[in-house]
Amino acid sequence: MAVFVALLRGVNVGGVKVEMARLRALAEGLGWGDVRSYIASGNVVFSAEGDPAELAKALEAAIAAEFGRAVPVLVLTAGEMRKVAQNCPFEVESGNKVHCFFCWETPRIDEARYRELKRESEALQVVGRHVWMLHPEGMAGSRLGERIGRVVEGTELTGRNLNTVRKLAGMVDAGAGA
């Protein structure tokens, strides 16, 4: 079996409550092994057979049946997760000053909106299917961070800070078959 990471979009914010214990049980009910979650933002590391798109659809259907809400899920292979963690384009001392926005499709940046919303210290960089955001003054009060879904076009996205990205990469390395 291969190791994967499932990233849920928009859980435990805005009224979409998904308990991690129930989420792990759902994943186990799909026949996935070594199921582990990390923090309440919807991160699941697991072992399974199949391709990422099929696994994402299976978890989306299970979540909809269990919680009565549609929750978009993006599944990455262990190799993809490691590569994302290794390819952060910003050097920072604190991993909470950088976010990676994982995109379902290749992202496009609305440059006019980006320039309008960004603080002088903030930056965006597209790396493959991911958008990295540097926010040295923090996400709180960042107009760019608050409106990132209007700046990144052509895809759904879900964000994780660099600390979480690194932790998930470490978890896939600790997983069976990693």
CYANA upper distance limits for C-alpha pairs under 8 A (distance plus 0.5 A):
  1 MET  CA     47 SER  CA      6.24
  1 MET  CA     48 ALA  CA      5.61
  1 MET  CA     49 GLU  CA      5.88
  1 MET  CA    176 ALA  CA      8.49
  1 MET  CA    177 GLY  CA      6.94
  2 ALA  CA     47 SER  CA      5.82
  2 ALA  CA     48 ALA  CA      6.09
  2 ALA  CA     49 GLU  CA      6.72
  2 ALA  CA     77 THR  CA      8.29
  2 ALA  CA     78 ALA  CA      8.27
  2 ALA  CA    176 ALA  CA      8.31
  2 ALA  CA    177 GLY  CA      6.24
  2 ALA  CA    178 ALA  CA      7.44
  3 VAL  CA     45 VAL  CA      7.65
  3 VAL  CA     46 PHE  CA      6.14
  3 VAL  CA     47 SER  CA      4.88
  3 VAL  CA     48 ALA  CA      7.06
  3 VAL  CA     77 THR  CA      6.86
  3 VAL  CA     78 ALA  CA      5.93
  3 VAL  CA    172 VAL  CA      6.89
  3 VAL  CA    175 GLY  CA      7.15
  3 VAL  CA    176 ALA  CA      7.49
  3 VAL  CA    177 GLY  CA      6.81
  3 VAL  CA    178 ALA  CA      6.36
  4 PHE  CA     45 VAL  CA      6.25
  4 PHE  CA     46 PHE  CA      6.00
  4 PHE  CA     47 SER  CA      6.66
  4 PHE  CA     48 ALA  CA      7.97
  4 PHE  CA     52 PRO  CA      8.24
  4 PHE  CA     75 VAL  CA      7.11
  4 PHE  CA     76 LEU  CA      6.11
  4 PHE  CA     77 THR  CA      5.01
  4 PHE  CA     78 ALA  CA      5.65
  4 PHE  CA    172 VAL  CA      7.68
  5 VAL  CA     43 ASN  CA      7.49
  5 VAL  CA     44 VAL  CA      6.09
  5 VAL  CA     45 VAL  CA      5.00
  5 VAL  CA     46 PHE  CA      7.00
  5 VAL  CA     75 VAL  CA      6.02
  5 VAL  CA     76 LEU  CA      5.70
  5 VAL  CA     77 THR  CA      6.88
  5 VAL  CA     78 ALA  CA      7.28
  5 VAL  CA     81 MET  CA      7.81
  5 VAL  CA    168 LEU  CA      8.09
  5 VAL  CA    172 VAL  CA      8.08
  6 ALA  CA     42 GLY  CA      8.29
  6 ALA  CA     43 ASN  CA      6.30
  6 ALA  CA     44 VAL  CA      5.54
  6 ALA  CA     45 VAL  CA      6.91
  6 ALA  CA     56 ALA  CA      7.71
  6 ALA  CA     73 VAL  CA      6.94
  6 ALA  CA     74 LEU  CA      6.16
  6 ALA  CA     75 VAL  CA      4.85
  6 ALA  CA     76 LEU  CA      6.98
  7 LEU  CA     42 GLY  CA      6.33
  7 LEU  CA     43 ASN  CA      5.46
  7 LEU  CA     44 VAL  CA      7.20
  7 LEU  CA     73 VAL  CA      6.13
  7 LEU  CA     74 LEU  CA      5.69
  7 LEU  CA     75 VAL  CA      6.77
  7 LEU  CA    158 THR  CA      8.01
  8 LEU  CA     41 SER  CA      7.84
  8 LEU  CA     42 GLY  CA      5.35
  8 LEU  CA     43 ASN  CA      7.01
  8 LEU  CA     71 VAL  CA      7.18
  8 LEU  CA     72 PRO  CA      6.49
  8 LEU  CA     73 VAL  CA      5.10
  8 LEU  CA     74 LEU  CA      7.04
  8 LEU  CA    158 THR  CA      7.86
  9 ARG  CA     42 GLY  CA      7.81
  9 ARG  CA     71 VAL  CA      6.83
  9 ARG  CA     72 PRO  CA      5.98
  9 ARG  CA     73 VAL  CA      6.76
  9 ARG  CA     74 LEU  CA      8.50
  9 ARG  CA    157 LEU  CA      7.73
  9 ARG  CA    158 THR  CA      5.69
 10 GLY  CA     14 GLY  CA      7.97
 10 GLY  CA     16 VAL  CA      7.58
 10 GLY  CA     41 SER  CA      8.09
 10 GLY  CA     71 VAL  CA      7.89
 10 GLY  CA    158 THR  CA      7.70
 11 VAL  CA     15 GLY  CA      8.43
 11 VAL  CA     16 VAL  CA      5.64
 11 VAL  CA     17 LYS  CA      6.47
 11 VAL  CA     18 VAL  CA      6.71
 11 VAL  CA     40 ALA  CA      8.40
 11 VAL  CA     41 SER  CA      6.41
 11 VAL  CA     42 GLY  CA      6.73
 11 VAL  CA     71 VAL  CA      8.04
 12 ASN  CA     16 VAL  CA      5.73
 12 ASN  CA     17 LYS  CA      5.07
 12 ASN  CA     18 VAL  CA      6.64
 12 ASN  CA     40 ALA  CA      7.32
 12 ASN  CA     41 SER  CA      6.80
 13 VAL  CA     17 LYS  CA      7.72
 16 VAL  CA     69 ARG  CA      8.36
 18 VAL  CA     22 ARG  CA      7.88
 18 VAL  CA     23 LEU  CA      7.38
 18 VAL  CA     42 GLY  CA      8.33
 18 VAL  CA     67 PHE  CA      8.01
 19 GLU  CA     23 LEU  CA      6.72
 19 GLU  CA     40 ALA  CA      7.88
 20 MET  CA     24 ARG  CA      6.55
 20 MET  CA     37 SER  CA      7.10
 20 MET  CA     39 ILE  CA      8.49
 20 MET  CA     40 ALA  CA      6.82
 20 MET  CA     42 GLY  CA      7.77
 21 ALA  CA     25 ALA  CA      6.76
 22 ARG  CA     26 LEU  CA      6.68
 23 LEU  CA     27 ALA  CA      6.83
 23 LEU  CA     63 ILE  CA      8.18
 24 ARG  CA     28 GLU  CA      6.69
 24 ARG  CA     35 VAL  CA      6.65
 24 ARG  CA     36 ARG  CA      7.23
 24 ARG  CA     37 SER  CA      7.33
 24 ARG  CA     44 VAL  CA      7.95
 25 ALA  CA     29 GLY  CA      6.55
 26 LEU  CA     30 LEU  CA      6.99
 26 LEU  CA     59 LEU  CA      8.18
 26 LEU  CA     62 ALA  CA      7.11
 26 LEU  CA     63 ILE  CA      7.97
 27 ALA  CA     31 GLY  CA      7.43
 27 ALA  CA     32 TRP  CA      6.29
 27 ALA  CA     35 VAL  CA      7.43
 27 ALA  CA     59 LEU  CA      7.41
 28 GLU  CA     32 TRP  CA      5.45
 28 GLU  CA     33 GLY  CA      6.84
 28 GLU  CA     35 VAL  CA      7.20
 30 LEU  CA     58 ALA  CA      8.12
 30 LEU  CA     59 LEU  CA      8.29
 31 GLY  CA     48 ALA  CA      7.98
 32 TRP  CA     46 PHE  CA      6.81
 32 TRP  CA     47 SER  CA      6.17
 32 TRP  CA     48 ALA  CA      5.56
 33 GLY  CA     46 PHE  CA      6.29
 33 GLY  CA     47 SER  CA      5.40
 33 GLY  CA     48 ALA  CA      6.89
 34 ASP  CA     45 VAL  CA      8.11
 34 ASP  CA     46 PHE  CA      5.73
 34 ASP  CA     47 SER  CA      6.30
 34 ASP  CA    175 GLY  CA      7.56
 34 ASP  CA    176 ALA  CA      7.73
 35 VAL  CA     44 VAL  CA      7.31
 35 VAL  CA     45 VAL  CA      6.28
 35 VAL  CA     46 PHE  CA      4.92
 35 VAL  CA     47 SER  CA      7.53
 36 ARG  CA     44 VAL  CA      6.13
 36 ARG  CA     45 VAL  CA      5.72
 36 ARG  CA     46 PHE  CA      6.89
 37 SER  CA     42 GLY  CA      7.90
 37 SER  CA     43 ASN  CA      5.98
 37 SER  CA     44 VAL  CA      4.86
 37 SER  CA     45 VAL  CA      6.68
 38 TYR  CA     42 GLY  CA      7.85
 38 TYR  CA     43 ASN  CA      5.91
 38 TYR  CA     44 VAL  CA      7.04
 38 TYR  CA    168 LEU  CA      8.14
 39 ILE  CA     43 ASN  CA      7.49
 43 ASN  CA    168 LEU  CA      8.46
 45 VAL  CA    168 LEU  CA      8.00
 45 VAL  CA    171 MET  CA      7.56
 45 VAL  CA    172 VAL  CA      7.18
 45 VAL  CA    175 GLY  CA      8.47
 46 PHE  CA    175 GLY  CA      8.07
 47 SER  CA    175 GLY  CA      8.13
 47 SER  CA    176 ALA  CA      7.56
 47 SER  CA    177 GLY  CA      8.25
 50 GLY  CA     54 GLU  CA      7.14
 50 GLY  CA     55 LEU  CA      7.04
 51 ASP  CA     55 LEU  CA      6.77
 52 PRO  CA     56 ALA  CA      6.55
 52 PRO  CA     74 LEU  CA      8.28
 52 PRO  CA     75 VAL  CA      5.57
 52 PRO  CA     76 LEU  CA      6.65
 52 PRO  CA     77 THR  CA      7.43
 53 ALA  CA     57 LYS  CA      6.79
 53 ALA  CA     74 LEU  CA      8.17
 53 ALA  CA     75 VAL  CA      7.27
 54 GLU  CA     58 ALA  CA      6.75
 55 LEU  CA     59 LEU  CA      6.80
 55 LEU  CA     75 VAL  CA      7.44
 56 ALA  CA     60 GLU  CA      6.57
 56 ALA  CA     73 VAL  CA      5.91
 56 ALA  CA     74 LEU  CA      6.36
 56 ALA  CA     75 VAL  CA      6.07
 57 LYS  CA     61 ALA  CA      6.65
 57 LYS  CA     73 VAL  CA      7.97
 58 ALA  CA     62 ALA  CA      6.76
 59 LEU  CA     63 ILE  CA      6.54
 59 LEU  CA     73 VAL  CA      7.72
 60 GLU  CA     64 ALA  CA      6.64
 60 GLU  CA     70 ALA  CA      7.35
 60 GLU  CA     71 VAL  CA      6.61
 60 GLU  CA     72 PRO  CA      6.85
 60 GLU  CA     73 VAL  CA      6.61
 61 ALA  CA     65 ALA  CA      6.68
 61 ALA  CA     70 ALA  CA      8.44
 62 ALA  CA     66 GLU  CA      6.58
 63 ILE  CA     67 PHE  CA      6.17
 63 ILE  CA     68 GLY  CA      7.81
 63 ILE  CA     69 ARG  CA      7.61
 63 ILE  CA     70 ALA  CA      7.63
 63 ILE  CA     71 VAL  CA      7.48
 64 ALA  CA     68 GLY  CA      5.28
 64 ALA  CA     69 ARG  CA      5.30
 64 ALA  CA     70 ALA  CA      5.63
 64 ALA  CA     71 VAL  CA      7.54
 65 ALA  CA     69 ARG  CA      8.21
 74 LEU  CA    104 TRP  CA      7.21
 76 LEU  CA     80 GLU  CA      6.33
 76 LEU  CA     81 MET  CA      6.74
 77 THR  CA     81 MET  CA      6.81
 78 ALA  CA     82 ARG  CA      6.73
 78 ALA  CA    169 ALA  CA      7.89
 78 ALA  CA    172 VAL  CA      6.18
 78 ALA  CA    173 ASP  CA      8.19
 78 ALA  CA    178 ALA  CA      7.19
 79 GLY  CA     83 LYS  CA      6.64
 80 GLU  CA     84 VAL  CA      6.70
 81 MET  CA     85 ALA  CA      6.84
 81 MET  CA    165 VAL  CA      8.23
 81 MET  CA    168 LEU  CA      7.87
 81 MET  CA    169 ALA  CA      6.12
 81 MET  CA    172 VAL  CA      8.37
 82 ARG  CA     86 GLN  CA      6.72
 82 ARG  CA    169 ALA  CA      5.61
 82 ARG  CA    172 VAL  CA      8.49
 83 LYS  CA     87 ASN  CA      6.55
 84 VAL  CA     88 CYS  CA      7.27
 84 VAL  CA    165 VAL  CA      8.17
 85 ALA  CA    162 LEU  CA      8.12
 85 ALA  CA    165 VAL  CA      6.33
 85 ALA  CA    166 ARG  CA      6.08
 85 ALA  CA    169 ALA  CA      6.97
 87 ASN  CA    127 VAL  CA      8.21
 88 CYS  CA    132 TRP  CA      7.66
 89 PRO  CA    125 GLN  CA      7.87
 89 PRO  CA    132 TRP  CA      7.93
 90 PHE  CA     98 VAL  CA      8.10
 90 PHE  CA    134 LEU  CA      7.41
 92 VAL  CA     97 LYS  CA      7.68
 92 VAL  CA     98 VAL  CA      8.22
 94 SER  CA     98 VAL  CA      8.49
 95 GLY  CA    161 ASN  CA      7.01
 95 GLY  CA    162 LEU  CA      5.14
 95 GLY  CA    163 ASN  CA      5.27
 96 ASN  CA    138 GLY  CA      8.10
 96 ASN  CA    161 ASN  CA      6.02
 96 ASN  CA    162 LEU  CA      6.62
 96 ASN  CA    163 ASN  CA      6.75
 97 LYS  CA    134 LEU  CA      6.63
 97 LYS  CA    135 HIS  CA      5.72
 97 LYS  CA    136 PRO  CA      5.65
 97 LYS  CA    137 GLU  CA      7.89
 97 LYS  CA    138 GLY  CA      6.31
 97 LYS  CA    139 MET  CA      8.07
 97 LYS  CA    161 ASN  CA      7.91
 97 LYS  CA    162 LEU  CA      8.16
 98 VAL  CA    132 TRP  CA      7.52
 98 VAL  CA    133 MET  CA      6.05
 98 VAL  CA    134 LEU  CA      5.12
 98 VAL  CA    135 HIS  CA      6.45
 98 VAL  CA    136 PRO  CA      8.09
 98 VAL  CA    161 ASN  CA      6.19
 98 VAL  CA    162 LEU  CA      6.11
 99 HIS  CA    132 TRP  CA      6.24
 99 HIS  CA    133 MET  CA      5.66
 99 HIS  CA    134 LEU  CA      7.22
 99 HIS  CA    135 HIS  CA      8.50
 99 HIS  CA    159 GLY  CA      6.78
 99 HIS  CA    160 ARG  CA      5.99
 99 HIS  CA    161 ASN  CA      4.57
 99 HIS  CA    162 LEU  CA      6.15
100 CYS  CA    130 HIS  CA      7.11
100 CYS  CA    131 VAL  CA      6.27
100 CYS  CA    132 TRP  CA      5.01
100 CYS  CA    133 MET  CA      6.87
100 CYS  CA    159 GLY  CA      6.01
100 CYS  CA    160 ARG  CA      5.96
100 CYS  CA    161 ASN  CA      6.53
100 CYS  CA    162 LEU  CA      7.18
100 CYS  CA    165 VAL  CA      8.15
101 PHE  CA    130 HIS  CA      6.13
101 PHE  CA    131 VAL  CA      5.50
101 PHE  CA    132 TRP  CA      6.65
101 PHE  CA    133 MET  CA      8.29
101 PHE  CA    157 LEU  CA      6.38
101 PHE  CA    158 THR  CA      5.83
101 PHE  CA    159 GLY  CA      4.61
101 PHE  CA    160 ARG  CA      6.98
102 PHE  CA    129 ARG  CA      7.38
102 PHE  CA    130 HIS  CA      5.39
102 PHE  CA    131 VAL  CA      7.25
102 PHE  CA    157 LEU  CA      5.87
102 PHE  CA    158 THR  CA      5.87
102 PHE  CA    159 GLY  CA      6.58
102 PHE  CA    160 ARG  CA      8.44
103 CYS  CA    107 PRO  CA      7.17
103 CYS  CA    129 ARG  CA      6.16
103 CYS  CA    130 HIS  CA      6.06
103 CYS  CA    131 VAL  CA      8.03
103 CYS  CA    155 THR  CA      6.60
103 CYS  CA    156 GLU  CA      6.31
103 CYS  CA    157 LEU  CA      4.90
103 CYS  CA    158 THR  CA      7.28
104 TRP  CA    129 ARG  CA      7.92
104 TRP  CA    155 THR  CA      6.23
104 TRP  CA    156 GLU  CA      6.12
104 TRP  CA    157 LEU  CA      6.81
105 GLU  CA    129 ARG  CA      6.92
105 GLU  CA    154 GLY  CA      7.47
105 GLU  CA    155 THR  CA      5.63
105 GLU  CA    156 GLU  CA      7.81
106 THR  CA    128 GLY  CA      7.71
106 THR  CA    129 ARG  CA      5.42
106 THR  CA    130 HIS  CA      8.22
106 THR  CA    154 GLY  CA      7.72
106 THR  CA    155 THR  CA      7.41
107 PRO  CA    126 VAL  CA      8.07
107 PRO  CA    129 ARG  CA      6.83
107 PRO  CA    130 HIS  CA      7.76
107 PRO  CA    131 VAL  CA      7.98
107 PRO  CA    152 VAL  CA      6.61
107 PRO  CA    153 GLU  CA      6.37
107 PRO  CA    154 GLY  CA      6.28
107 PRO  CA    155 THR  CA      6.52
108 ARG  CA    152 VAL  CA      6.15
108 ARG  CA    153 GLU  CA      5.53
108 ARG  CA    154 GLY  CA      6.77
109 ILE  CA    114 TYR  CA      7.87
109 ILE  CA    151 VAL  CA      6.19
109 ILE  CA    152 VAL  CA      5.29
109 ILE  CA    153 GLU  CA      6.54
110 ASP  CA    114 TYR  CA      6.62
110 ASP  CA    150 ARG  CA      8.36
110 ASP  CA    151 VAL  CA      5.62
110 ASP  CA    152 VAL  CA      6.90
110 ASP  CA    153 GLU  CA      7.34
111 GLU  CA    115 ARG  CA      6.64
111 GLU  CA    151 VAL  CA      8.04
112 ALA  CA    116 GLU  CA      6.69
113 ARG  CA    117 LEU  CA      6.58
113 ARG  CA    150 ARG  CA      8.25
113 ARG  CA    151 VAL  CA      6.38
114 TYR  CA    118 LYS  CA      6.40
114 TYR  CA    144 LEU  CA      7.54
114 TYR  CA    151 VAL  CA      6.37
117 LEU  CA    143 ARG  CA      6.06
117 LEU  CA    144 LEU  CA      5.53
118 LYS  CA    122 GLU  CA      6.40
118 LYS  CA    123 ALA  CA      7.92
118 LYS  CA    142 SER  CA      8.09
118 LYS  CA    143 ARG  CA      7.20
118 LYS  CA    144 LEU  CA      5.69
119 ARG  CA    142 SER  CA      7.89
119 ARG  CA    143 ARG  CA      8.43
119 ARG  CA    144 LEU  CA      8.15
121 SER  CA    134 LEU  CA      8.40
121 SER  CA    135 HIS  CA      7.26
121 SER  CA    136 PRO  CA      7.07
121 SER  CA    137 GLU  CA      8.03
122 GLU  CA    133 MET  CA      7.67
122 GLU  CA    134 LEU  CA      5.81
122 GLU  CA    135 HIS  CA      5.38
122 GLU  CA    136 PRO  CA      7.37
123 ALA  CA    133 MET  CA      6.18
123 ALA  CA    134 LEU  CA      5.60
123 ALA  CA    135 HIS  CA      7.54
124 LEU  CA    131 VAL  CA      7.16
124 LEU  CA    132 TRP  CA      6.03
124 LEU  CA    133 MET  CA      5.06
124 LEU  CA    134 LEU  CA      6.93
125 GLN  CA    131 VAL  CA      6.17
125 GLN  CA    132 TRP  CA      5.66
125 GLN  CA    133 MET  CA      7.13
126 VAL  CA    130 HIS  CA      6.27
126 VAL  CA    131 VAL  CA      4.92
126 VAL  CA    132 TRP  CA      6.71
127 VAL  CA    131 VAL  CA      6.66
127 VAL  CA    132 TRP  CA      7.83
135 HIS  CA    139 MET  CA      6.78
135 HIS  CA    142 SER  CA      8.35
138 GLY  CA    142 SER  CA      7.67
139 MET  CA    145 GLY  CA      6.50
139 MET  CA    146 GLU  CA      8.45
141 GLY  CA    146 GLU  CA      8.23
142 SER  CA    146 GLU  CA      6.64
143 ARG  CA    147 ARG  CA      6.62
144 LEU  CA    148 ILE  CA      6.08
144 LEU  CA    151 VAL  CA      8.29
147 ARG  CA    151 VAL  CA      7.20
148 ILE  CA    152 VAL  CA      6.54
149 GLY  CA    153 GLU  CA      7.59
149 GLY  CA    156 GLU  CA      8.35
149 GLY  CA    157 LEU  CA      7.89
160 ARG  CA    164 THR  CA      6.50
160 ARG  CA    165 VAL  CA      6.88
161 ASN  CA    165 VAL  CA      6.84
162 LEU  CA    166 ARG  CA      6.58
163 ASN  CA    167 LYS  CA      6.66
164 THR  CA    168 LEU  CA      6.58
165 VAL  CA    169 ALA  CA      6.75
166 ARG  CA    170 GLY  CA      6.71
167 LYS  CA    171 MET  CA      6.68
168 LEU  CA    172 VAL  CA      6.82
169 ALA  CA    173 ASP  CA      6.93
170 GLY  CA    174 ALA  CA      6.84
171 MET  CA    175 GLY  CA      6.69
172 VAL  CA    178 ALA  CA      6.48
173 ASP  CA    178 ALA  CA      5.77
174 ALA  CA    178 ALA  CA      7.40
